[in-house]
Amino acid sequence: MADIIVVGGGLAGTVVASRLHQRLPDLDIVLIEAGPDPSDNPNVTNFADGAKLHFSELDSKFMTMPQEGLDGKSKYNCAAKALGGGTVINYGGWTRGDVQDYDEWARNVKDQRWSYNSLLPYFKRCETHHDPNADPEQHGFDGPVHTTSVTSSGREYPLRESVLKLWKTQGLEYKSDLNDGSPQSISDLVESWHDGKRQLTQSVYSLDGVIVRTSTTAQRIILDDNNTATGVELLNSGILHLKPGGQIILSAGAYRTPQLLMLSGIGDQAHLASHGIPVQVDLPGVGQNLHDHLVCYRYWKLRHPERDLALGFPLFSGENYDKGGPADFLVRTTIPSPELKDALEKDVGDTVPDTHALLQDRTHLEHGLLYAGFGAESLGLTIPAGGNCITSFFMSCLPTSRGSVMLSTPSAADAPIIDPNYRNSDIDAHVLRHAFRGHTSLFLDTPEGREIVEEEFTPPGYPVLGVDASDEQIDARIRFGAQSCFHPAGTTAMGSVVDGSLKVHGTEGLRVVDASVIPEPLAAHLQVPIYAIAEQAVDIILEECFWP
């Protein structure tokens, strides 16, 4: 029997198990993970080998339902199936996002523990910031995860100054700190690589003293007649029992956590009945509210590839280039509110007040430029060898489209039905269109852009689009090329499924700690928010359950 059972050994579950054992070492803590321990996999450690993990045994290889907003195509959704979760397979982006996103979260759930300032100690607790001279009010310097920036790692890309001038044509300024809560600017890319090596969560949050069971799948949470959690039924391998007064923590991610709740009889009663599952708690919000970031990539032919400007050119081998991704900057921008307001009013069918949260000075878009042509083949492009291509990308940070995760069968062995409902609102279409048009202008209509690139590599069957491209032409390209950034969240949202202490409504001894509790999108890559959520969850659990 255990005091704590953590279901899901990803980023959040590993942090929770590690910190709880560290704080109260006498607790019996069991961590179960459906995937293996990936520590010996040769493709895990180095950044350059990370792409090999997609569609590997460490990837759940989820596919979505056909997406009406993306030409009716199913989309690949990577989800790590391994101890360490996303830290095994992600690209290391280390971004907190915008103060306003967290403060909106806190207002909507009426719990200030989830505001930016309240989460700030937890952002600081998890990191060793790369700049020892940074603001100590914003950054931590002795946390488990070491961060690095392009500058601190010594990566000196030959196009750096030209690209900085290019981004500045958008009226943006360079600022040294990507993660001070006010991100709208040009800033150095920050990543969670330590001397060029991946930091698996379990390598920096020790699991010594925790009972870890890998390759172990949970089938359901067992609830008694009072809906108190008493154990976890494992798929084909018995039951883990919970001590009276203990806690079960679900940390299986935005896809598997709602699936597990529904398999346990917690969810919409009609959906559960359709799979023959007895209802324990009628909670319609389980599996709803799925949100994810869409990203679009565009590929540009360098005007002077002979100058050794991109990966693939025989001489492109600058010192420390293996310490992180082939990029200098992340750029975060807002969108003028009159345009947004028109799109939002189309969605709601009514007049929207100027005070609406999305119409404020929010971070609607993230942009960047890669010194490589990664992923071009997925769009049917054949880029000639020789380092003559760079890639621009933009990510929609605050989508309003919402999807769902539903059961496909009453077995945890089967993937759930994932329907992100991508690009299914006027405001989402407008944001992506605005970014696409902006990148066209940036590269083809500014002296700085024309100095760097000659033309765009255009997907087969699609016309070359200039600055005069129509909305319809742009929409067609986005529907064809947009893809998930692998940031799913919201499917057991705080407010509708869990309370501010992460407890599942209508139950006792059952909490959720992972991205599925995030009620609304954050303009961030999600590993930093999840670290902070997990760190705060430990304090909440200890205060409410194990300390007098």
C-alpha positions, 0 to 999 in steps of 0.5 A: 500500500502507498501513501501517494500513487502518481499515475504518469511519470512524465515531467509533472509526475516526476517532479511531484514524486521527487519533491514529495519524497524530498520533503517527507521521505517517510511517505511511501510513494509509487510512480507508475509510467506506461512507457519505458525508462529511456535513459539508455536510448542513444537518441535521447541525449543529444539535440541533433538526434531528437528528431529520430524519436518521433514515431519511435517506441518512445512516442505514442504516435497519436493522430487526430480526427480529420480536421475540417479547418485543415483540409479534412486531414488527420494531424500527427500529435507527438506524445512521449511514452517514457519516463520523463515525458515531454523532456525526452522528446521536446526541443527544449524551448524554455518560455514562461509566457505572458503575465496577462495569461496567468492573471486571466487564468487566476481571475477566471478560476477565482484563485490567485494562486495561479496568477503570475506573481503567485507562480513566480516563486515556482518558476524560480524554484525549478531553474538555474538561470543562464545569466548570473547577473539577471534580475533575482526578482524574476529568476532562480539560480539554484534550481534543478533545470539549467537553462541556456541562451544562444549568447550564453552557449557561445553560438555565433551564427553568421546571419545573427546581425542581419536577422536582428535588423530584419525583425527590428523592421517590425518596430520591435526592440531587442531585450535580453530577458525572454522570461520576465513575464513581458515577452513582446520583443525580440529576445535570444532563444532560451532552451533547457539544454545543459552544455548541449545535453538533454535534461530528462526530468528524472535526471535533475529531480531525483527519484531515489527512494520512490518506487518507480514502475515503468511499462505499467499502464493504469486502467482506472482509478478505484473509487469507493461508495463515497467517491474516495480514491482507494487504489489504481487498477493496472492493465492486466497486472492487479491493483495498487492499493492506497492507504487511508488518507492517501492521494492519487495524482493523475499526471498522464497528460492532456490526452491520457489523463481525461481518458483515465478519468472517464475509464474510472467513471468520471465524465459525461454520463451519456458518453460513459454509458455508451461504453458501458462504464458505470458513472461515479461522478457526472462531470461533463467537462472531462475531455472537453476544452482541448486547446493546442498551438498551431505552427506554420513553417515557410522555407526560403532560398538564401540569396548567398548560400556560398557565404556559409549561412545555414546548416547543410553548407559544407563549411557551416560548423561554427563553434558550439553549434551543437549546444542548441537549436539552429536559431538566434531569436524568439519574437513575440507580437500582438495584433492590432485590436480593431482587426481582432475585434472584427474577427471575434465579433464574427465568432460570438455574433454580437458586439464585443466590448473593448475590454475583452481579454483577447483585445488587450496587448496580448502575445498572440504570436510567436515567430522565429527563424531556423538556419536549416530546412527542417521538416520541408519534406512533410510539405512535399518540398524537396530542398536542394542540398547545400545549405541554401535554405532557412525556415521561418515559423509562426505559432498562434499562441492564444487560439479560441478553437476548442476540441475534445478527447473522448474514449474510443473503447473502454480499455486504456490499451487503446488510444483515445479519440483526439479532436483538437478542432483546429482553426475553427474560429474566425479569430484563429483564422485571422491570427494565422493569416495575419502572421503569414502575410507579415512573413511574406512582407518581411522577407520579400518586401523589405530591403533587409529581407531581400538581402537575406533571401531570394524567393520562397520554396513553394509547396507543389500545386500551390502558387507563389504568394507575394505581398498582394496574395488574397485571404483565400490564397493564404488560407489555402496554404495555412490549411495545407501546412499548419501542424501541431506544436505538440502543446495540448492542454485544458482537458481537465480544466481548472474550474470545470473538472478540478478546483484550485487545489487540483482536486477532481470535483466530486471525489476525495483523494484524487488530483490532477497535476499536468497540462490538462488543468490549464484552462486557457491557452498560454503564450508559452512552450508548456514545459516551464508552466508545467514545472511551476504547476507541479512545484506548487502542487507539491506545496498544496498537497503537503499543506492540505494532506500531510501537514497539520 
